[in-house]
Amino acid sequence: MFLSQAIELARRKSRDGKHGPFGALVVRDGAIVGSGCNRVVDLKDPTAHAEVMAIRDACARLGTPVLSGCTIYCSCEPCPMCLAAILWARIGKVVFACTREDAARAGLDDVKILEEVRRDWDTRTIAWEQRERDAGLAVFEAWLENPDRVPY
């Protein structure tokens, strides 16, 4: 039922050609707590994928960045960025329809991203440079010592 609704959301929203053909729903205890479609073009935001939008919606509605106990239903297998967002949100289950290979056949290919993630820093297509690690570590240390920090 929820997967069919995610697919229908993708179909309905992508008719205008401005929304990508992706839809996602976050569900907890049998109720939809977040929904999203691909809004990369209209928001001019490369992170506005359906899964990210659904997670943002669910977090806003529930008032928490942690979505443990939730399932996300996606019209397509999540890309690496969306998978990371799902993991950060602590969502417990992903249910999807199409695969990344199906998306690639539709011209929506994340293979280059997957290849890039597997590379070492010195062989990536974007230059990487690490600097000022000690200063960065001091921020983490201060965070750990802060009694007011809210773990997430």
VENSUL-V773668 format. One record per residue. N is the residue number from 1. RES is the residue in three letters. PHI is phi as a letter, one per 20 degrees, with the letter a starting at -180 (NA if undefined). BURIAL is 1 if it has 9 or more other ideal C-beta (glycine too) atoms within 8 Angstrom, else 0. D_LAST is the distance of its C-alpha to the last C-alpha in Angstrom with 2 decimals. Layout:
N/RES/PHI/BURIAL/D_LAST  N/RES/PHI/BURIAL/D_LAST
This chain:
1/MET/NA/0/30.73  2/PHE/f/1/27.24  3/LEU/f/1/27.90  4/SER/f/0/31.24  5/GLN/f/1/29.67  6/ALA/f/1/27.30  7/ILE/f/1/30.43  8/GLU/f/1/32.41  9/LEU/f/1/29.86  10/ALA/f/1/30.14  11/ARG/f/1/33.91  12/ARG/f/0/34.33  13/LYS/f/1/32.17  14/SER/e/1/33.56  15/ARG/g/0/37.16  16/ASP/f/0/37.30  17/GLY/m/0/36.63  18/LYS/e/0/34.00  19/HIS/d/1/31.06  20/GLY/f/1/30.34  21/PRO/e/1/31.08  22/PHE/c/1/27.57  23/GLY/c/1/25.97  24/ALA/b/1/22.82  25/LEU/c/1/21.78  26/VAL/d/1/18.63  27/VAL/c/1/19.94  28/ARG/c/1/18.79  29/ASP/l/0/21.51  30/GLY/m/0/24.24  31/ALA/c/0/23.44  32/ILE/f/1/22.41  33/VAL/d/1/19.33  34/GLY/a/1/19.19  35/SER/b/1/21.85  36/GLY/a/1/22.54  37/CYS/c/1/25.34  38/ASN/f/1/25.81  39/ARG/c/1/26.39  40/VAL/g/1/26.63  41/VAL/f/0/30.22  42/ASP/f/0/30.31  43/LEU/e/0/27.19  44/LYS/l/0/28.19  45/ASP/c/0/24.63  46/PRO/f/0/24.31  47/THR/e/0/20.69  48/ALA/e/1/21.83  49/HIS/f/1/22.13  50/ALA/g/1/22.36  51/GLU/f/1/19.20  52/VAL/f/1/17.12  53/MET/f/1/19.08  54/ALA/f/1/18.55  55/ILE/f/1/14.76  56/ARG/g/1/14.98  57/ASP/f/1/17.47  58/ALA/f/1/15.61  59/CYS/f/1/12.48  60/ALA/f/0/15.11  61/ARG/f/0/17.16  62/LEU/e/1/14.65  63/GLY/m/0/12.90  64/THR/b/0/9.30  65/PRO/e/0/7.13  66/VAL/d/0/6.89  67/LEU/d/1/10.51  68/SER/f/0/11.17  69/GLY/n/0/14.87  70/CYS/d/1/15.80  71/THR/c/1/18.35  72/ILE/d/1/19.02  73/TYR/d/1/22.75  74/CYS/c/1/23.91  75/SER/f/1/27.48  76/CYS/b/1/27.00  77/GLU/g/1/25.06  78/PRO/f/1/21.96  79/CYS/f/1/22.49  80/PRO/g/1/20.43  81/MET/f/1/18.38  82/CYS/f/1/17.71  83/LEU/f/1/16.97  84/ALA/f/0/14.26  85/ALA/f/1/12.79  86/ILE/f/1/13.27  87/LEU/f/0/11.55  88/TRP/f/0/8.40  89/ALA/f/1/8.63  90/ARG/m/0/9.33  91/ILE/f/1/12.80  92/GLY/e/0/15.21  93/LYS/b/0/18.45  94/VAL/d/1/20.20  95/VAL/c/1/23.77  96/PHE/c/1/25.81  97/ALA/e/0/29.46  98/CYS/e/0/30.62  99/THR/e/0/29.88  100/ARG/f/1/29.24  101/GLU/f/0/32.97  102/ASP/f/1/33.84  103/ALA/f/1/31.86  104/ALA/f/1/33.66  105/ARG/f/0/36.99  106/ALA/e/0/36.11  107/GLY/n/0/35.56  108/LEU/d/0/31.75  109/ASP/d/0/31.09  110/ASP/d/1/27.98  111/VAL/g/0/29.96  112/LYS/f/0/30.10  113/ILE/f/1/26.32  114/LEU/f/1/26.13  115/GLU/f/0/28.96  116/GLU/f/1/27.35  117/VAL/f/0/24.09  118/ARG/f/0/26.35  119/ARG/e/0/28.27  120/ASP/f/0/28.00  121/TRP/g/0/27.37  122/ASP/f/0/31.12  123/THR/d/0/32.21  124/ARG/f/1/29.94  125/THR/f/0/31.70  126/ILE/d/0/29.66  127/ALA/f/0/30.24  128/TRP/c/0/27.44  129/GLU/b/0/27.81  130/GLN/e/0/25.72  131/ARG/b/0/26.49  132/GLU/l/0/25.52  133/ARG/f/0/23.09  134/ASP/g/0/23.72  135/ALA/f/0/22.73  136/GLY/f/0/19.49  137/LEU/f/0/18.79  138/ALA/f/0/19.60  139/VAL/f/0/16.70  140/PHE/f/0/14.28  141/GLU/f/0/16.39  142/ALA/f/0/16.30  143/TRP/f/0/12.50  144/LEU/f/0/12.68  145/GLU/e/0/15.57  146/ASN/f/0/14.21  147/PRO/f/0/14.28  148/ASP/e/0/12.79  149/ARG/f/0/9.40  150/VAL/d/0/6.46  151/PRO/f/0/3.79  152/TYR/b/0/0.00
